[in-house]
Amino acid sequence: QVQLVESGGGLVQPGGSLRLSCAASRSIFSIPVMGWYRQAPGKQRELVAVTTTGGSTNVADSVKGRFTISRDNAKNTVFLQMNSLRPDDTAVYYCKTQEYSGSSYWGQGTQVTVSS
C-alpha cells in the first residue's frame, strides 16, 4: 500500500503557472506507473499525464506543450508543472499509482482554479 499526498494547488490567473507535487509514503522506485488525473465539476475524471520507472512520459493532447510530468525517486515525489493555464484547466487534480500487482491508489486531490 502507499499513501499519496498532493499539494501545490490554488487560484491562479489565466496564463499563469503552478507546480503540483505528489508525495508518496514509500519509495516510488518500484512503482511502475504514476500519473496525474483531473476532474472538473460535472465531468468525468480524465488522465492528464503519466510517467514510468523507465523514464517515459505521456501527456494528454489537451495539455501537451503546457504541462510536464516528472518524478524524483530520491524524494518519492511526482511533479506536474503546469504553464499557460487556462480556465478550462480548472479541476481537482489527483495523483494515482499503478502497481505491478495490479492495485492502484489515489491521493485526496488538490484544487486548481484558473480565473481572473
Sequence and secondary structure as in RCSB ss.txt:
>XXXX:A:sequence
QVQLVESGGGLVQPGGSLRLSCAASRSIFSIPVMGWYRQAPGKQRELVAVTTTGGSTNVADSVKGRFTISRDNAK
NTVFLQMNSLRPDDTAVYYCKTQEYSGSSYWGQGTQVTVSS
>XXXX:A:secstr
   EEEE  EEE TT  EEEEEEESS STT SEEEEEEE TTS  EEEEEEETTS EEE GGGTTTEEEEEEGGG
TEEEEEE S  GGG EEEEEEEE TTS EEE   EEEEE  
